[in-house]
Amino acid sequence: MIKHRGAGILIQLRHAGPRAPARANAGRQPVAPSGVPFVLEEPPSALTPEEIDGIIKADFLAAALRAKNAGFDGVNKHSY
């Protein structure tokens, strides 16, 4: 309905990092650039530079392609 009126639809992608507690992440430990916890959440597992690069190049790309295939007109990569 929105596109029929001439508007575009965008999606915003983000990595929750230390804000993704295991209880909200299928029991998996959160991962982040460092092991510093966010406020009172459990400490995340620190990512290596290679793992960070993989998230950016593989996971965000895959998510953007899924968004495109779902009909979104654009993607915004959210940063803190």
VENQUIBEL-V355921 format. One record per residue. N is the residue number from 0. OMEGA is omega in radians with two decimals (* if undefined). Layout:
n/omega
N/OMEGA
N/OMEGA
This chain:
n/omega
0/-3.11
1/-3.11
2/3.13
3/3.13
4/3.06
5/-3.13
6/3.04
7/3.13
8/3.12
9/3.06
10/3.12
11/3.12
12/3.08
13/3.05
14/-3.05
15/3.09
16/-3.09
17/3.12
18/-3.13
19/-3.12
20/-3.10
21/-3.10
22/3.12
23/-3.03
24/3.12
25/3.09
26/-3.13
27/3.08
28/3.09
29/3.07
30/-3.10
31/3.11
32/3.08
33/3.13
34/-3.11
35/-3.14
36/3.05
37/-3.13
38/-3.05
39/3.14
40/3.10
41/3.13
42/3.10
43/3.00
44/-3.12
45/3.11
46/3.01
47/3.07
48/3.12
49/3.11
50/3.10
51/3.12
52/3.12
53/3.10
54/-3.12
55/-3.02
56/-3.07
57/-3.02
58/3.13
59/3.09
60/3.12
61/3.12
62/3.12
63/3.11
64/3.07
65/3.12
66/3.12
67/-3.14
68/3.11
69/3.07
70/3.09
71/-3.11
72/-3.13
73/-3.13
74/3.05
75/3.07
76/-3.13
77/3.06
78/3.11
79/*
